């Protein structure tokens, strides 16, 4: 416990509530885990290097990035100068004056939204899975960075990608501007995805349009040099020089290319070559150091790629996991729900921390549409809140009998099942199974209950 002179002593827990409430009221977001760690260490008089050692981060990152930005954030949120030295006094004074008022204001500012797909940047319902965010934010600030984000469907990949792009734009300290482009390969027509030249033309044209630059594709496209060289020349001679700064390119739904081996090998080899060109430094074209890539995909890379030409074994690899019980409990509080340990355990048993399923459950509970007991009882029925989500998966299984048959084996087995690799990867990308080495299990009770009597036996 720490206290300030002339004020009633307060615990760190209360100080954290006051700080978090003020930040939430100002920015509509809660303090991140790394910020809480710095706040706690500073509250108890720790030096930055000790805070860094205990939280697993580089001392320079805590001292020159997280710390200064935290004091700036608290100063803005509390309306007075906050530093490592006066932190205790400021929060103790605020706690004694109006902590309760601040907490109520923050609570009342929450607007409930049924989250489907991307969690908006301003949403208070985005759950950070530290140290994932901090590692990504550090990496993306490096020249020529490459980040690979992998997780099954609806696990929060795109929401993380968007935050990475926003972070680098807001925190760029390099000379020149930063331009960010988010491109989903799901938007490419099927005809485009079956021809490398058409695909790379579409790729370049889409980025040009998003950057709002003049369309000069024909000036840099020649039958003599081939599609990959043309695409490289377009970036090297047109896009990168034109923007006079850094380009951070987020490529979402990369799995679409896995389905088209006629273009996959060349496209991924191209991305790897750009990454290596940036790594060469002075021996290569320095312009490539201005390109940073974030690649997002849902499943393992099941197409054969030369290990020396693949972008999937370089850069920073991030694999998003399901929410923990603690994260679900924290999210429930943001929805103004007070779940008991038993209730939290019931919800975790049903959906196993799957981000989308958790968000939907908490939204409906907060809306008082039903009780948790009713939610659990009806969840795996066509009368439950997951009706549309489950039907979408059911249609996919019905359209692909080989997947349905494989999943039927999984949910009827009493222990992990080994499936043909491609089937296992596809079921995992859908979120229906969890990989355990070379074997799989059904990812949650909800899916097991719903599909157990809906998949026709072969």
C-alpha positions in Angstrom: 0.0 0.0 0.0 1.2 3.5 -0.8 -0.1 6.9 0.3 0.4 10.5 -0.5 1.0 13.3 2.1 -2.3 14.8 3.4 -4.5 12.2 1.7 -6.1 9.0 3.0 -4.1 6.0 2.0 -5.4 4.0 -1.0 -4.5 0.5 -2.3 -3.0 0.0 -5.7 -6.2 -1.7 -6.8 -8.2 1.4 -6.1 -5.6 3.6 -7.8 -5.8 1.3 -10.9 -9.6 1.6 -10.9 -9.3 5.4 -10.8 -6.7 5.5 -13.6 -8.5 3.0 -15.8 -11.8 4.8 -15.4 -10.3 8.1 -16.3 -8.6 6.7 -19.4 -11.8 4.9 -20.4 -13.8 8.1 -20.1 -11.3 10.0 -22.2 -10.5 7.4 -24.9 -13.1 4.6 -24.7 -10.5 2.0 -24.1 -9.1 0.4 -21.0 -5.5 0.4 -19.9 -3.5 -2.4 -21.6 -1.8 -5.1 -19.7 1.7 -3.7 -20.3 0.5 -0.2 -19.2 -0.9 -1.8 -16.0 2.4 -3.5 -15.4 4.3 -0.1 -15.7 1.7 1.6 -13.5 2.0 -1.1 -10.8 5.8 -1.1 -10.8 5.9 2.7 -10.7 3.3 2.7 -7.9 5.6 0.5 -5.8 8.7 2.5 -6.6 10.4 0.1 -9.1 12.8 1.3 -11.7 12.0 0.7 -15.4 14.6 -2.0 -15.8 13.1 -4.0 -13.0 9.6 -3.5 -14.4 10.9 -4.7 -17.8 12.5 -7.8 -16.3 9.4 -8.8 -14.4 7.1 -8.2 -17.4 9.4 -9.8 -20.0 10.1 -6.7 -22.2 13.2 -4.8 -23.2 14.1 -2.0 -20.8 14.4 0.4 -23.7 10.9 -0.3 -24.8 9.5 0.3 -21.3 11.6 3.4 -20.7 11.4 5.2 -24.0 8.0 4.0 -25.3 5.4 2.6 -22.9 6.4 4.7 -19.9 6.3 8.2 -21.5 3.2 7.4 -23.5 1.5 6.2 -20.3 2.2 9.4 -18.4 1.0 11.4 -21.3 -2.2 9.3 -21.5 -2.8 9.7 -17.8 -2.1 13.4 -17.9 -4.6 13.9 -20.7 -7.2 11.7 -19.0 -6.9 13.2 -15.5 -6.5 16.8 -16.6 -3.2 17.4 -14.8 0.5 16.5 -15.2 1.2 12.9 -14.2 4.7 11.5 -14.0 6.5 8.5 -12.4 7.4 10.8 -9.5 4.0 12.2 -8.7 1.8 9.3 -9.7 0.9 8.2 -6.2 -0.1 11.7 -5.0 -2.2 12.4 -8.1 -4.2 9.2 -8.0 -4.6 9.3 -4.2 -6.0 12.8 -4.4 -8.3 11.9 -7.3 -9.5 8.8 -5.5 -10.4 10.7 -2.4 -12.2 13.4 -4.4 -14.2 11.8 -7.1 -13.2 8.2 -7.9 -16.8 7.0 -7.5 -18.0 9.7 -9.9 -15.4 8.8 -12.5 -16.2 5.1 -12.3 -19.9 5.7 -12.8 -19.2 8.0 -15.8 -17.0 5.4 -17.4 -19.6 2.7 -16.9 -22.4 4.7 -18.3 -20.4 5.7 -21.3 -20.5 2.1 -22.6 -22.7 1.6 -25.6 -23.5 -2.0 -26.2 -22.9 -3.4 -29.7 -23.3 -6.8 -31.1 -19.9 -7.3 -32.5 -19.7 -9.2 -35.8 -16.4 -9.2 -37.7 -13.9 -6.3 -37.1 -13.9 -4.8 -33.6 -13.7 -1.0 -34.2 -10.6 0.8 -33.0 -12.7 2.9 -30.6 -14.6 -0.1 -29.1 -14.1 -0.8 -25.4 -14.8 -4.4 -26.1 -11.5 -5.3 -27.8 -9.5 -7.7 -25.6 -5.8 -7.5 -25.7 -3.9 -10.7 -25.5 -0.6 -9.5 -24.2 2.2 -9.8 -25.0 0.9 -10.2 -28.6 -0.1 -6.6 -29.2 3.1 -5.1 -27.7 5.3 -7.5 -29.7 3.5 -6.5 -32.9 3.7 -2.8 -32.1 7.5 -3.1 -31.5 8.1 -5.2 -34.7 6.0 -3.0 -37.1 8.2 0.0 -36.3 11.2 -1.7 -37.8 12.3 -1.1 -41.4 11.2 -3.9 -43.7 9.2 -5.6 -41.0 7.1 -8.8 -41.7 4.4 -10.0 -39.2 2.4 -13.2 -39.8 -0.9 -13.5 -37.9 -2.5 -16.9 -37.9 -5.7 -18.1 -36.1 -9.0 -19.8 -37.0 -12.0 -17.9 -38.3 -13.4 -15.2 -36.1 -10.6 -15.2 -33.6 -9.7 -11.5 -34.0 -7.0 -11.5 -36.6 -8.3 -8.6 -38.7 -9.0 -6.6 -35.5 -5.4 -7.0 -34.5 -4.1 -6.2 -38.0 -6.1 -2.9 -38.0 -4.6 -2.0 -34.7 -1.1 -2.7 -35.9 -1.7 -0.4 -38.9 -3.2 2.3 -36.6 -0.3 2.0 -34.2 2.5 2.6 -36.8 0.6 5.5 -38.3 0.1 7.2 -34.9 3.6 6.5 -33.5 5.9 6.9 -36.6 9.1 8.8 -35.7 10.9 8.2 -39.0 11.5 10.8 -41.6 8.6 11.0 -44.1 5.0 10.0 -43.8 3.5 6.6 -43.2 0.8 5.2 -45.5 -1.2 2.2 -44.5 -3.2 -0.1 -46.8 -5.5 -3.0 -45.7 -6.2 -5.4 -48.6 -8.4 -8.5 -48.3 -7.6 -11.1 -50.9 -11.2 -12.3 -50.5 -12.2 -9.4 -52.8 -10.3 -10.7 -55.7 -12.5 -12.4 -58.4 -12.1 -16.1 -58.9 -10.9 -15.5 -62.5 -8.2 -13.2 -61.1 -7.0 -15.8 -58.7 -6.4 -18.4 -61.4 -3.9 -16.4 -63.4 -0.7 -14.9 -61.9 -0.5 -11.9 -64.3 -4.1 -10.9 -63.7 -3.7 -11.4 -59.9 -0.6 -9.3 -59.6 -2.2 -6.6 -61.8 -5.2 -6.6 -59.5 -2.9 -6.5 -56.5 -1.0 -3.5 -57.7 -4.1 -1.7 -58.9 -5.9 -2.2 -55.6 -3.0 -0.8 -53.6 -2.7 2.2 -56.0 -6.4 2.9 -55.6 -6.2 2.8 -51.8 -3.3 5.1 -51.8 -5.2 7.4 -54.1 -2.3 7.6 -56.5 -2.4 8.0 -60.3 -2.9 4.7 -62.1 0.3 4.0 -64.1 0.2 0.2 -64.3 0.6 0.0 -68.0 3.8 2.1 -67.9 5.5 -0.5 -65.7 4.1 -3.8 -67.2 6.0 -5.5 -70.0 5.6 -9.0 -71.4 9.4 -9.1 -71.7 10.1 -9.3 -67.9 7.3 -11.4 -66.6 4.6 -10.8 -64.0 6.8 -10.9 -60.8 9.4 -8.6 -62.2 6.6 -6.2 -63.4 5.0 -6.2 -60.0 8.4 -5.6 -58.3 9.2 -2.7 -60.7 5.8 -1.1 -60.1 6.5 -1.0 -56.3 10.2 -0.1 -56.8 9.8 2.6 -59.5 6.3 3.9 -58.9 4.6 3.2 -55.6 7.4 3.5 -53.1 9.1 6.6 -54.6 5.7 8.3 -55.1 4.6 8.2 -51.5 8.0 9.4 -50.2 7.7 7.5 -46.9 6.8 4.1 -45.4 4.1 1.8 -46.8 2.6 -0.6 -44.3 0.6 -3.2 -46.2 -1.8 -5.5 -44.4 -2.8 -8.5 -46.5 -5.9 -10.2 -45.1 -7.5 -13.5 -46.1 -4.3 -14.9 -47.5 -5.9 -18.4 -47.4 -7.6 -17.5 -50.7 -4.3 -18.0 -52.4 -3.7 -21.4 -50.8 -6.7 -22.6 -52.8 -5.0 -21.7 -56.1 -1.6 -23.4 -56.4 -1.2 -22.0 -59.9 -0.4 -18.6 -58.4 0.5 -19.4 -54.8 4.1 -20.4 -55.2 5.0 -17.3 -57.3 3.1 -14.8 -55.1 4.6 -16.0 -51.8 8.0 -16.2 -53.4 7.6 -12.6 -54.4 6.7 -11.5 -50.9 9.7 -13.3 -49.5 12.0 -11.6 -52.1 10.7 -8.2 -51.0 11.4 -9.0 -47.4 14.9 -10.2 -48.2 15.6 -7.1 -50.3 14.8 -4.9 -47.3 17.1 -7.1 -45.1 20.0 -6.6 -47.5 20.3 -3.0 -46.5 22.8 -1.0 -48.5 23.5 -3.9 -50.9 19.9 -3.9 -52.2 17.5 -1.1 -53.1 17.0 0.9 -49.9 13.4 1.7 -50.9 12.4 -1.8 -49.9 13.1 -0.9 -46.3 10.1 1.4 -46.5 7.8 -1.5 -47.1 6.4 -3.4 -44.0 4.1 -6.4 -44.3 1.4 -7.8 -42.1 0.1 -11.2 -43.5 -3.1 -12.7 -42.1 -4.3 -16.2 -42.6 -6.6 -18.7 -40.9 -4.9 -22.1 -41.3 -1.5 -23.8 -41.6 0.3 -23.4 -44.9 -0.6 -26.7 -46.5 0.7 -26.0 -50.0 4.3 -27.1 -50.7 6.7 -24.2 -50.6 10.4 -24.1 -50.9 11.6 -23.3 -47.3 14.1 -20.7 -48.8 11.3 -18.9 -50.7 8.5 -19.0 -48.3 7.4 -15.8 -46.3 5.9 -18.1 -43.7 9.1 -19.0 -41.9 10.6 -15.4 -41.6 9.6 -12.3 -39.6 7.4 -12.3 -36.5 4.9 -15.2 -36.2 1.8 -14.6 -34.1 -0.7 -17.3 -33.4 -3.8 -15.9 -31.7 -5.3 -18.1 -28.9 -8.8 -18.2 -27.4 -9.6 -15.9 -24.5 -8.6 -17.1 -21.0 -11.0 -17.2 -18.1 -9.5 -14.0 -16.8 -9.9 -12.2 -20.1 -13.5 -13.4 -20.4 -14.1 -12.2 -16.8 -12.6 -8.8 -17.6 -14.7 -8.5 -20.8 -17.8 -9.4 -18.8 -17.1 -6.4 -16.5 -16.9 -4.1 -19.5 -20.4 -5.3 -20.4 -21.4 -4.5 -16.8 -21.9 -8.1 -16.0 -20.9 -9.7 -12.7 -20.4 -13.3 -13.5 -19.7 -15.7 -10.6 -16.9 -18.2 -10.9 -19.4 -20.9 -11.5 -21.1 -18.9 -14.3 -17.8 -18.0 -15.9 -16.9 -21.7 -15.8 -20.2 -22.6 -17.5 -19.6 -20.1 -20.3 -16.0 -21.3 -20.8 -17.1 -24.9 -20.9 -19.6 -24.0 -23.6 -17.5 -21.9 -26.0 -13.9 -22.5 -24.7 -13.0 -18.8 -24.9 -13.7 -18.4 -28.6 -13.7 -14.6 -29.0 -16.7 -14.3 -31.3 -18.8 -16.7 -29.3 -17.9 -15.1 -26.0 -18.7 -11.6 -27.4 -22.1 -12.7 -28.6 -22.9 -14.4 -25.3 -21.9 -11.4 -23.2 -23.8 -9.0 -25.5 -27.1 -10.9 -25.2 -26.6 -11.3 -21.4 -26.0 -7.6 -21.1 -29.1 -6.8 -23.1 -31.0 -9.1 -20.7 -32.4 -11.0 -23.6 -31.9 -14.2 -21.6 -30.2 -15.6 -18.5 -26.9 -17.6 -18.7 -28.8 -20.7 -17.8 -31.2 -20.2 -20.7 -28.3 -19.3 -23.0 -26.4 -22.6 -22.2 -29.6 -24.6 -22.5 -30.6 -23.3 -25.9 -27.1 -22.5 -27.4 -26.8 -25.7 -29.5 -30.4 -25.5 -30.8 -31.9 -23.6 -33.7 -33.6 -21.4 -31.1 -30.3 -20.3 -29.6 -28.3 -17.1 -30.1 -25.8 -18.9 -32.3 -28.3 -20.1 -34.8 -26.9 -18.1 -37.8 -23.3 -18.9 -36.9 -24.0 -22.6 -36.6 -26.0 -22.8 -39.8 -23.2 -21.2 -41.7 -20.9 -23.9 -40.6 -23.5 -26.6 -41.3 -23.9 -25.4 -44.8 -20.1 -25.5 -45.3 -20.0 -29.1 -44.1 -22.9 -30.1 -46.3 -21.2 -28.6 -49.3 -18.0 -30.5 -48.5 -18.9 -34.1 -47.6 -15.3 -35.0 -46.9 -15.1 -32.3 -44.2 -18.4 -33.4 -42.8 -17.2 -37.0 -42.6 -14.0 -36.1 -41.0 -15.6 -33.8 -38.4 -18.2 -36.6 -37.6 -15.2 -38.8 -36.7 -13.9 -36.1 -34.3 -17.1 -35.4 -32.4 -18.0 -39.1 -32.0 -14.5 -40.0 -30.7 -13.7 -40.2 -27.0 -10.1 -39.1 -27.6 -8.1 -37.0 -30.1 -8.3 -38.1 -33.7 -5.7 -38.1 -36.4 -7.1 -36.9 -39.7 -5.6 -36.5 -43.2 -3.5 -33.3 -42.9 -5.4 -31.1 -45.3 -8.8 -32.0 -43.8 -7.5 -31.2 -40.3 -6.1 -27.8 -41.4 -9.4 -26.9 -43.1 -11.5 -27.8 -40.1 -9.1 -25.9 -37.9 -9.3 -22.8 -40.2 -13.1 -22.9 -39.7 -12.6 -23.0 -36.0 -14.3 -26.4 -35.6 -11.3 -28.3 -34.2 -8.3 -27.6 -32.1 -4.9 -29.0 -33.2 -3.0 -31.2 -30.8 0.1 -32.1 -32.5 -0.9 -34.4 -35.4 -4.3 -35.0 -33.9 -7.5 -32.9 -33.4 -10.4 -32.5 -31.0 -13.6 -30.6 -31.3 -12.9 -27.0 -30.3 -15.8 -26.5 -27.9 -18.9 -28.1 -26.4 -21.2 -25.9 -28.4 -20.0 -27.4 -31.7 -20.0 -31.0 -30.4 -23.6 -30.7 -29.1 -24.9 -29.0 -32.2 -23.3 -31.2 -34.9 -23.5 -34.5 -33.2 -26.9 -35.3 -34.7 -26.8 -33.1 -37.8 -24.0 -34.6 -39.8 -25.3 -37.6 -41.8 -23.3 -40.7 -41.4 -21.4 -41.8 -44.6 
